[in-house]
Amino acid sequence: MRQQIFHYSLFTFHFFFVPLHFESDSKREIMEKEKDDILLKVRSSRGCISAGYRLYTGHFKHIFRYSWLAALIFALFCSVSGALMITMPRLIPITGAILLIMECLFASYGYSVLKQHQTLGNIVRPAKRFSIDNHIFVRTIKCWLWVLMIYILVAAIMVGISYVAIKFLQLYTAIGAISLAGLVILCLLLPLTYITMRYILNDGMGFWKQFKIGYGVGMRRWGFIFIVVLVACIVELLLLMLLSLPATILSIANTQSMFGVVMGDPYALPSYMPALAAGTFLIIGFLQAYVMLSVLFPIYYMYGSIDAQEQEKQDFNKQQQ
């Protein structure tokens, strides 16, 4: 009898108290995960990279629901570009410019998701498909236009430097001077990655005011920004190169065939080559859209970490006064 009572008591304990223990553990894990995903937290460069990719992969299902139609439109333009590469190669610069615009529009979906995470602390399932924050969309276009103007100005400066170097220096010395000038300018432009993220995700301040405030901060954190951007770009380039292998093979085959035509040989590619190129670029473009989108997430946490460091610095200075 006592043994039966003991077994019944043990069963009762496991039935009522063990689930509570597991439930508390699961709640603790969720709270710790939300704490790890918080934006305004001082992180190392490695922490920003890991947190960014963890946020992207962990919420990819919701991100996909937000953006798959835009990714498909981007992929369709890639498909047209692939077909024109075979039939009308002279139009490739025009399609390249259109793809750049489409990449800007697709990036606004990523910024919309990041704005939601900044506001709510989480990425939730969209209430309707293809939803986008119109305000973020407008700010993304404005930001990219301002950045384009900066790059045009930088390109004009580089043309002037190149002209002076080639005119007054020897060839190898001129090449070295132009390369050094280009490297210095790239280093000076690196804080733009922090400024653009800060401008797009925060209202109430124009781009040039953000530039004036954020450029000095970005230069002080230049090494930190460099590591995060470098690793994110290396990951992106490796994945893009891997995905682009079929398109690269088609491009090489088309180039060799066109070169043969110039030399007097008949066109060697089959008649279905434009359709094959269009289908290949369609699939690759859709996948590459999400690879390019992933770069925003480590930079997002980089921006949050820099702001958190600046806030801690301001609080410390106030305490010292």
Secondary structure, 3 states (H helix, E strand, C coil): CHHHHHHHHHHHHHHHHHHHHHHHHHHHHHHHHHHHHCCCCCCCHHHHHHHHHHHHHHCHHHHHHHHHHHHHHHHHHHHHHHHHHHHCHHHHHHHHHHHHHHHHHHHHHHHHHHHHHHHHCCCCCCCCCCCCCHHHHHHHHHHHHHHHHHHHHHHHHHHHHHHHHHHHCCHHHHHHHHHHHHHHHHHHHCCHHHHHHHHHHCCCCCHHHHHHHHHHHHHHCHHHHHHHHHHHHHHHHHHHHHHCHHHHHHHHHHHHHHHHHHCCCCCCCCCCHHHHHHHHHHHHHHHHHHHHHHCHHHHHHHHHHHHHHHHHHHHHHHHHC
